[in-house]
Amino acid sequence: MIKVGITGCETQRAAELVRVLINHPDVELHWAVGNVASGTRLDAIVMGIVGECDLQANPEEPLDEVDVVFVCDKTDKAPAALDGLGLPEGVRVIDLSGGHNMDHGVEQPWKYGLSEMQRRVLVHESPRVTMPGSAATASLIAVMPLARNLMLNTPLDIQVSLGATAFPCEGSTPDGLDVDTWATAQQREVEYALRQCQSSFSQPVSLTIQQVAERRTLAVTVRLKCAIDDETIRQLYEQYYDDHNFVFIVDRPIEAADVENTNKCLIHLEKDERAGWLTINAMLDHLLKGSAGNAVHSMNLMFGLHERAGLSLKATGC
């Protein structure tokens, strides 16, 4: 069994992570710490797990007796939370805070936790993984087949529609950032990651965010000029994602019920042959594929488990 520790247990991303991990067949949730009173039961702060977990937060026993730690604190609190643990060498870290998302690279200790971009890196020698932001996740999945084939040579217009659970406070994200600041950070992350995939990429990226009524969904619409015909593009996407477990190409408009409470990202392609515009629609559950589910997927890869372990999640269907 993989022994797991969680920091920032009072946060939204930690709550979703706990709900996934307590049902993971290869995981033992060993401890959780955060800004709550010592001895607080997790089922008092994580909704929906009464009768499923009797773990108490901020235990007195040593915190180093784990195999992996998920850092779920807010971005500005995460470095101090991680340093305060004093973890011994060999304990792996998966950071959901986004605090290291511009630090990944060949010479960096942090590896970027988007398997659709670099699955091999996560499987081999990745002791510290930084998880992408939810808008960056959907945006990158939407264009990754083009980037890997050196086909991103025009400006990208990315429109993000984000569900209400991403805005726990009026006008701000779970990290306490205002929406515009968060959007700028997500845009910079997309630009940085695309340059890692396609070194020739130098086009401007415009990313805007709007709130929608659907609670958990995150939808992106990417528009770019593309001279390739629609059948070739479809084949390109099918081939790229053929051996991936959570990304699927569909022939109809995507609805929220297709992805809510799952770790899937669905893609719908539209090509205007006359005008030369390619529109890529991608949708996911921003709390799962956009955050906690994606982190568990990375853990599965890091420990040699099947990618879908613990992530065969139930769709709402309504």
C-alpha positions as a LaTeX table, in Angstrom:
\begin{tabular}{lrrr}
\hline
Residue & $x$ (\AA) & $y$ (\AA) & $z$ (\AA) \\
\hline
Met1 & 0.00 & 0.00 & 0.00 \\
Ile2 & 1.11 & 3.54 & $-0.76$ \\
Lys3 & 1.08 & 5.64 & 2.41 \\
Val4 & $-0.17$ & 9.17 & 1.69 \\
Gly5 & 0.03 & 12.47 & 3.55 \\
Ile6 & $-1.93$ & 15.62 & 2.69 \\
Thr7 & $-1.21$ & 19.24 & 3.58 \\
Gly8 & $-3.79$ & 22.02 & 3.44 \\
Cys9 & $-6.54$ & 19.58 & 4.41 \\
Glu10 & $-9.07$ & 22.40 & 4.84 \\
Thr11 & $-8.91$ & 23.44 & 1.18 \\
Gln12 & $-11.33$ & 22.58 & $-1.60$ \\
Arg13 & $-8.72$ & 20.67 & $-3.61$ \\
Ala14 & $-7.78$ & 18.59 & $-0.55$ \\
Ala15 & $-11.41$ & 17.68 & 0.07 \\
Glu16 & $-11.79$ & 16.38 & $-3.46$ \\
Leu17 & $-8.49$ & 14.52 & $-3.15$ \\
Val18 & $-9.59$ & 12.82 & 0.09 \\
Arg19 & $-12.84$ & 11.69 & $-1.52$ \\
Val20 & $-10.84$ & 10.00 & $-4.29$ \\
Leu21 & $-8.05$ & 8.53 & $-2.17$ \\
Ile22 & $-10.24$ & 6.87 & 0.47 \\
Asn23 & $-11.58$ & 4.62 & $-2.30$ \\
His24 & $-8.24$ & 4.01 & $-4.03$ \\
Pro25 & $-7.40$ & 0.28 & $-3.79$ \\
Asp26 & $-3.66$ & 0.84 & $-3.42$ \\
Val27 & $-3.61$ & 3.80 & $-1.01$ \\
Glu28 & $-3.65$ & 4.24 & 2.76 \\
Leu29 & $-4.39$ & 7.82 & 3.80 \\
His30 & $-1.88$ & 8.08 & 6.63 \\
Trp31 & $-2.17$ & 11.68 & 7.83 \\
Ala32 & $-3.56$ & 15.09 & 6.96 \\
Val33 & $-2.46$ & 18.49 & 8.27 \\
Gly34 & $-3.80$ & 21.98 & 7.80 \\
Asn35 & $-5.18$ & 25.11 & 9.36 \\
Val36 & $-7.62$ & 23.31 & 11.67 \\
Ala37 & $-7.55$ & 22.35 & 15.33 \\
Ser38 & $-5.50$ & 19.28 & 16.19 \\
Gly39 & $-7.70$ & 16.22 & 16.43 \\
Thr40 & $-10.39$ & 17.55 & 14.07 \\
Arg41 & $-11.94$ & 14.64 & 12.23 \\
Leu42 & $-11.63$ & 14.82 & 8.46 \\
Asp43 & $-15.29$ & 13.93 & 8.04 \\
Ala44 & $-16.11$ & 17.18 & 9.86 \\
Ile45 & $-14.41$ & 19.30 & 7.20 \\
Val46 & $-14.71$ & 17.10 & 4.08 \\
Met47 & $-18.31$ & 16.68 & 3.03 \\
Gly48 & $-19.61$ & 13.28 & 1.95 \\
Ile49 & $-17.16$ & 10.98 & 3.78 \\
Val50 & $-19.04$ & 10.33 & 7.02 \\
Gly51 & $-18.75$ & 6.61 & 7.68 \\
Glu52 & $-15.88$ & 6.30 & 5.20 \\
Cys53 & $-12.93$ & 7.82 & 7.09 \\
Asp54 & $-12.17$ & 8.31 & 10.79 \\
Leu55 & $-8.78$ & 10.03 & 10.33 \\
Gln56 & $-8.00$ & 13.04 & 12.50 \\
Ala57 & $-6.12$ & 16.11 & 11.24 \\
Asn58 & $-2.80$ & 17.34 & 12.64 \\
Pro59 & $-1.77$ & 14.13 & 14.41 \\
Glu60 & 1.08 & 14.04 & 16.92 \\
Glu61 & 2.85 & 11.03 & 15.38 \\
Pro62 & 5.75 & 11.60 & 12.92 \\
Leu63 & 4.76 & 12.89 & 9.52 \\
Asp64 & 7.65 & 11.31 & 7.61 \\
Glu65 & 6.25 & 7.78 & 7.56 \\
Val66 & 4.70 & 8.19 & 4.11 \\
Asp67 & 5.62 & 7.43 & 0.52 \\
Val68 & 4.09 & 10.53 & $-1.06$ \\
Val69 & 2.75 & 13.90 & 0.11 \\
Phe70 & 0.09 & 15.90 & $-1.73$ \\
Val71 & 0.54 & 19.64 & $-1.11$ \\
Cys72 & $-2.92$ & 21.23 & $-1.27$ \\
Asp73 & $-2.26$ & 24.59 & 0.40 \\
Lys74 & $-2.91$ & 27.92 & $-1.26$ \\
Thr75 & $-0.15$ & 28.98 & $-3.64$ \\
Asp76 & 1.52 & 31.46 & $-1.28$ \\
Lys77 & 1.38 & 29.03 & 1.67 \\
Ala78 & 2.62 & 25.89 & $-0.08$ \\
Pro79 & 6.43 & 26.40 & 0.14 \\
Ala80 & 6.33 & 27.00 & 3.89 \\
Ala81 & 3.98 & 24.07 & 4.42 \\
Leu82 & 6.31 & 21.75 & 2.51 \\
Asp83 & 9.46 & 23.01 & 4.22 \\
Gly84 & 7.82 & 22.64 & 7.62 \\
Leu85 & 7.31 & 18.90 & 7.13 \\
Gly86 & 11.03 & 18.12 & 7.11 \\
Leu87 & 10.47 & 15.15 & 4.82 \\
Pro88 & 13.33 & 12.67 & 4.48 \\
Glu89 & 14.91 & 11.95 & 1.12 \\
Gly90 & 12.88 & 9.50 & $-0.90$ \\
Val91 & 9.42 & 10.81 & $-0.02$ \\
Arg92 & 7.73 & 11.94 & $-3.21$ \\
Val93 & 5.81 & 15.19 & $-3.46$ \\
Ile94 & 2.88 & 16.16 & $-5.66$ \\
Asp95 & 2.15 & 19.89 & $-5.46$ \\
Leu96 & $-1.39$ & 20.99 & $-6.36$ \\
Ser97 & $-0.82$ & 24.61 & $-5.37$ \\
Gly98 & 0.59 & 25.73 & $-8.72$ \\
Gly99 & 3.54 & 27.32 & $-6.98$ \\
His100 & 6.12 & 25.52 & $-9.13$ \\
Asn101 & 4.35 & 25.45 & $-12.48$ \\
Met102 & 7.00 & 27.61 & $-14.15$ \\
Asp103 & 9.90 & 25.63 & $-12.67$ \\
His104 & 9.72 & 22.41 & $-14.66$ \\
Gly105 & 12.33 & 21.40 & $-17.20$ \\
Val106 & 15.16 & 18.97 & $-17.78$ \\
Glu107 & 17.39 & 20.46 & $-15.09$ \\
Gln108 & 14.62 & 21.25 & $-12.60$ \\
Pro109 & 13.61 & 18.99 & $-9.70$ \\
Trp110 & 9.92 & 19.68 & $-10.42$ \\
Lys111 & 8.31 & 17.78 & $-13.28$ \\
Tyr112 & 5.10 & 18.98 & $-14.89$ \\
Gly113 & 2.22 & 16.67 & $-13.97$ \\
Leu114 & 0.27 & 16.60 & $-17.22$ \\
Ser115 & 0.50 & 13.03 & $-18.45$ \\
Glu116 & $-0.95$ & 13.95 & $-21.85$ \\
Met117 & 2.18 & 16.06 & $-22.30$ \\
Gln118 & 4.91 & 13.93 & $-20.76$ \\
Arg119 & 3.76 & 10.58 & $-19.44$ \\
Arg120 & 7.21 & 8.99 & $-19.70$ \\
Val121 & 8.72 & 11.67 & $-17.47$ \\
Leu122 & 6.19 & 10.89 & $-14.74$ \\
Val123 & 6.85 & 7.15 & $-14.96$ \\
His124 & 10.64 & 7.48 & $-14.74$ \\
Glu125 & 12.35 & 9.33 & $-11.91$ \\
Ser126 & 9.91 & 12.06 & $-10.93$ \\
Pro127 & 10.26 & 12.57 & $-7.16$ \\
Arg128 & 8.64 & 16.02 & $-7.26$ \\
Val129 & 5.69 & 16.79 & $-9.51$ \\
Thr130 & 3.87 & 20.10 & $-9.92$ \\
Met131 & 0.28 & 19.89 & $-11.12$ \\
Pro132 & $-0.95$ & 22.26 & $-13.84$ \\
Gly133 & $-3.74$ & 24.71 & $-13.23$ \\
Ser134 & $-7.19$ & 23.60 & $-14.32$ \\
Ala135 & $-7.53$ & 26.08 & $-17.20$ \\
Ala136 & $-4.00$ & 25.26 & $-18.36$ \\
Thr137 & $-4.81$ & 21.53 & $-18.22$ \\
Ala138 & $-7.81$ & 21.81 & $-20.53$ \\
Ser139 & $-6.09$ & 24.30 & $-22.84$ \\
Leu140 & $-2.97$ & 22.16 & $-23.24$ \\
Ile141 & $-4.92$ & 18.93 & $-23.79$ \\
Ala142 & $-6.89$ & 20.78 & $-26.48$ \\
Val143 & $-3.79$ & 21.68 & $-28.52$ \\
Met144 & $-1.19$ & 19.07 & $-27.51$ \\
Pro145 & $-1.50$ & 16.95 & $-30.71$ \\
Leu146 & $-0.81$ & 20.09 & $-32.77$ \\
Ala147 & 2.13 & 21.16 & $-30.62$ \\
Arg148 & 3.75 & 17.72 & $-30.70$ \\
Asn149 & 3.50 & 17.80 & $-34.51$ \\
Leu150 & 4.96 & 21.34 & $-34.72$ \\
Met151 & 1.70 & 22.72 & $-36.09$ \\
Leu152 & 1.11 & 25.66 & $-33.75$ \\
Asn153 & 2.20 & 28.55 & $-35.95$ \\
Thr154 & $-0.61$ & 31.09 & $-35.50$ \\
Pro155 & $-2.00$ & 33.05 & $-32.51$ \\
Leu156 & $-4.21$ & 31.15 & $-30.08$ \\
Asp157 & $-7.45$ & 32.56 & $-28.73$ \\
Ile158 & $-8.57$ & 30.59 & $-25.64$ \\
Gln159 & $-11.92$ & 31.23 & $-23.99$ \\
Val160 & $-12.42$ & 29.49 & $-20.65$ \\
Ser161 & $-15.83$ & 28.90 & $-19.08$ \\
Leu162 & $-15.46$ & 27.95 & $-15.42$ \\
Gly163 & $-18.07$ & 26.51 & $-13.06$ \\
Ala164 & $-19.26$ & 28.16 & $-9.88$ \\
Thr165 & $-17.29$ & 25.91 & $-7.48$ \\
Ala166 & $-14.10$ & 27.55 & $-8.75$ \\
Phe167 & $-15.26$ & 30.85 & $-7.20$ \\
Pro168 & $-15.86$ & 30.21 & $-3.47$ \\
Cys169 & $-15.64$ & 33.93 & $-2.86$ \\
Glu170 & $-17.20$ & 36.56 & $-5.08$ \\
Gly171 & $-14.75$ & 37.37 & $-7.87$ \\
Ser172 & $-11.88$ & 35.27 & $-6.56$ \\
Thr173 & $-10.47$ & 31.76 & $-6.97$ \\
Pro174 & $-9.71$ & 29.20 & $-4.21$ \\
Asp175 & $-6.16$ & 30.57 & $-4.01$ \\
Gly176 & $-7.52$ & 33.99 & $-3.12$ \\
Leu177 & $-6.48$ & 35.50 & $-6.45$ \\
Asp178 & $-8.80$ & 37.77 & $-8.37$ \\
Val179 & $-10.03$ & 36.25 & $-11.61$ \\
Asp180 & $-7.94$ & 38.45 & $-13.90$ \\
Thr181 & $-4.72$ & 37.66 & $-12.02$ \\
Trp182 & $-5.51$ & 33.95 & $-12.10$ \\
Ala183 & $-6.29$ & 34.10 & $-15.83$ \\
Thr184 & $-2.96$ & 35.80 & $-16.50$ \\
Ala185 & $-1.13$ & 33.11 & $-14.53$ \\
Gln186 & $-2.92$ & 30.37 & $-16.47$ \\
Gln187 & $-2.07$ & 32.07 & $-19.77$ \\
Arg188 & 1.63 & 32.31 & $-18.86$ \\
Glu189 & 1.61 & 28.66 & $-17.84$ \\
Val190 & 0.11 & 27.62 & $-21.18$ \\
Glu191 & 2.71 & 29.66 & $-23.09$ \\
Tyr192 & 5.55 & 28.21 & $-21.05$ \\
Ala193 & 4.38 & 24.60 & $-21.42$ \\
Leu194 & 3.81 & 24.94 & $-25.17$ \\
Arg195 & 7.36 & 26.17 & $-25.63$ \\
Gln196 & 8.54 & 23.00 & $-23.89$ \\
Cys197 & 6.59 & 20.92 & $-26.43$ \\
Gln198 & 7.25 & 22.97 & $-29.56$ \\
Ser199 & 10.43 & 24.99 & $-29.23$ \\
Ser200 & 9.51 & 27.05 & $-32.31$ \\
Phe201 & 6.27 & 28.26 & $-30.73$ \\
Ser202 & 6.38 & 32.03 & $-30.41$ \\
Gln203 & 2.81 & 33.07 & $-31.16$ \\
Pro204 & 0.71 & 35.21 & $-28.82$ \\
Val205 & $-1.80$ & 33.48 & $-26.57$ \\
Ser206 & $-4.95$ & 35.23 & $-25.38$ \\
Leu207 & $-6.80$ & 33.55 & $-22.48$ \\
Thr208 & $-10.01$ & 34.94 & $-21.02$ \\
Ile209 & $-12.26$ & 33.48 & $-18.31$ \\
Gln210 & $-15.98$ & 33.71 & $-17.66$ \\
Gln211 & $-18.10$ & 32.11 & $-14.96$ \\
Val212 & $-20.93$ & 29.75 & $-15.95$ \\
Ala213 & $-23.80$ & 28.17 & $-14.04$ \\
Glu214 & $-22.57$ & 24.57 & $-14.20$ \\
Arg215 & $-20.91$ & 23.91 & $-10.86$ \\
Arg216 & $-17.94$ & 21.69 & $-11.63$ \\
Thr217 & $-17.23$ & 22.01 & $-15.33$ \\
Leu218 & $-14.43$ & 23.80 & $-17.08$ \\
Ala219 & $-14.78$ & 24.26 & $-20.82$ \\
Val220 & $-12.24$ & 25.78 & $-23.19$ \\
Thr221 & $-12.75$ & 26.93 & $-26.74$ \\
Val222 & $-9.51$ & 27.36 & $-28.66$ \\
Arg223 & $-9.58$ & 29.09 & $-32.06$ \\
Leu224 & $-6.65$ & 29.24 & $-34.46$ \\
Lys225 & $-5.94$ & 29.37 & $-38.15$ \\
Cys226 & $-5.14$ & 25.93 & $-39.59$ \\
Ala227 & $-4.64$ & 24.90 & $-43.22$ \\
Ile228 & $-5.05$ & 21.15 & $-42.55$ \\
Asp229 & $-8.37$ & 19.57 & $-43.58$ \\
Asp230 & $-10.79$ & 18.35 & $-40.91$ \\
Glu231 & $-10.35$ & 14.62 & $-41.62$ \\
Thr232 & $-6.56$ & 14.83 & $-41.21$ \\
Ile233 & $-6.94$ & 16.81 & $-37.99$ \\
Arg234 & $-9.38$ & 14.26 & $-36.60$ \\
Gln235 & $-6.93$ & 11.43 & $-37.41$ \\
Leu236 & $-4.11$ & 13.38 & $-35.78$ \\
Tyr237 & $-6.09$ & 13.73 & $-32.54$ \\
Glu238 & $-7.31$ & 10.12 & $-32.56$ \\
Gln239 & $-3.77$ & 8.82 & $-33.03$ \\
Tyr240 & $-2.26$ & 11.04 & $-30.36$ \\
Tyr241 & $-4.81$ & 10.13 & $-27.69$ \\
Asp242 & $-5.31$ & 6.51 & $-28.74$ \\
Asp243 & $-3.36$ & 5.08 & $-25.78$ \\
His244 & $-4.46$ & 7.67 & $-23.22$ \\
Asn245 & $-7.01$ & 6.63 & $-20.64$ \\
Phe246 & $-8.85$ & 9.86 & $-19.93$ \\
Val247 & $-9.05$ & 11.90 & $-23.15$ \\
Phe248 & $-11.64$ & 11.11 & $-25.83$ \\
Ile249 & $-12.64$ & 12.70 & $-29.14$ \\
Val250 & $-16.41$ & 13.00 & $-29.66$ \\
Asp251 & $-18.50$ & 13.91 & $-32.70$ \\
Arg252 & $-21.15$ & 15.98 & $-30.92$ \\
Pro253 & $-21.18$ & 19.07 & $-28.73$ \\
Ile254 & $-20.04$ & 18.25 & $-25.18$ \\
Glu255 & $-22.39$ & 18.64 & $-22.22$ \\
Ala256 & $-21.51$ & 19.13 & $-18.56$ \\
Ala257 & $-22.99$ & 15.74 & $-17.62$ \\
Asp258 & $-20.45$ & 14.07 & $-19.92$ \\
Val259 & $-17.57$ & 14.98 & $-17.61$ \\
Glu260 & $-18.85$ & 15.97 & $-14.17$ \\
Asn261 & $-17.60$ & 13.66 & $-11.40$ \\
Thr262 & $-15.22$ & 11.91 & $-13.81$ \\
Asn263 & $-11.53$ & 12.22 & $-14.59$ \\
Lys264 & $-12.21$ & 12.56 & $-18.32$ \\
Cys265 & $-11.52$ & 15.34 & $-20.77$ \\
Leu266 & $-13.64$ & 15.28 & $-23.93$ \\
Ile267 & $-12.67$ & 17.07 & $-27.14$ \\
His268 & $-14.91$ & 18.17 & $-30.01$ \\
Leu269 & $-13.31$ & 19.51 & $-33.20$ \\
Glu270 & $-14.89$ & 21.94 & $-35.65$ \\
Lys271 & $-13.22$ & 23.08 & $-38.88$ \\
Asp272 & $-14.40$ & 25.94 & $-41.05$ \\
Glu273 & $-12.76$ & 24.88 & $-44.32$ \\
Arg274 & $-13.75$ & 28.05 & $-46.14$ \\
Ala275 & $-12.37$ & 30.50 & $-43.59$ \\
Gly276 & $-9.56$ & 28.23 & $-42.41$ \\
Trp277 & $-10.45$ & 28.41 & $-38.72$ \\
Leu278 & $-10.07$ & 25.41 & $-36.41$ \\
Thr279 & $-12.15$ & 25.45 & $-33.23$ \\
Ile280 & $-11.22$ & 22.98 & $-30.49$ \\
Asn281 & $-13.73$ & 22.50 & $-27.68$ \\
Ala282 & $-12.53$ & 20.67 & $-24.57$ \\
Met283 & $-14.38$ & 20.08 & $-21.30$ \\
Leu284 & $-13.48$ & 18.51 & $-17.96$ \\
Asp285 & $-14.44$ & 18.50 & $-14.27$ \\
His286 & $-12.18$ & 21.21 & $-12.86$ \\
Leu287 & $-12.03$ & 19.60 & $-9.39$ \\
Leu288 & $-11.05$ & 16.16 & $-10.76$ \\
Lys289 & $-9.33$ & 16.12 & $-14.16$ \\
Gly290 & $-8.46$ & 19.74 & $-13.51$ \\
Ser291 & $-6.98$ & 19.10 & $-10.07$ \\
Ala292 & $-7.33$ & 16.15 & $-7.64$ \\
Gly293 & $-8.02$ & 13.43 & $-10.21$ \\
Asn294 & $-5.11$ & 14.58 & $-12.31$ \\
Ala295 & $-2.86$ & 14.46 & $-9.23$ \\
Val296 & $-3.93$ & 10.88 & $-8.44$ \\
His297 & $-3.28$ & 9.97 & $-12.09$ \\
Ser298 & 0.27 & 11.30 & $-11.68$ \\
Met299 & 0.71 & 9.31 & $-8.47$ \\
Asn300 & $-0.39$ & 6.14 & $-10.28$ \\
Leu301 & 2.24 & 6.71 & $-12.94$ \\
Met302 & 4.96 & 7.51 & $-10.40$ \\
Phe303 & 4.34 & 4.27 & $-8.49$ \\
Gly304 & 3.84 & 2.01 & $-11.50$ \\
Leu305 & 0.10 & 1.49 & $-11.02$ \\
His306 & $-2.49$ & 1.27 & $-13.77$ \\
Glu307 & $-3.41$ & 4.81 & $-14.80$ \\
Arg308 & $-7.10$ & 4.29 & $-14.01$ \\
Ala309 & $-6.54$ & 2.88 & $-10.51$ \\
Gly310 & $-8.93$ & 4.64 & $-8.13$ \\
Leu311 & $-10.23$ & 6.86 & $-10.93$ \\
Ser312 & $-13.11$ & 4.88 & $-12.38$ \\
Leu313 & $-15.46$ & 7.59 & $-11.17$ \\
Lys314 & $-19.21$ & 7.96 & $-11.59$ \\
Ala315 & $-20.67$ & 10.46 & $-14.04$ \\
Thr316 & $-23.77$ & 12.42 & $-13.03$ \\
Gly317 & $-25.77$ & 11.82 & $-16.20$ \\
Cys318 & $-28.01$ & 14.79 & $-15.46$ \\
\hline
\end{tabular}
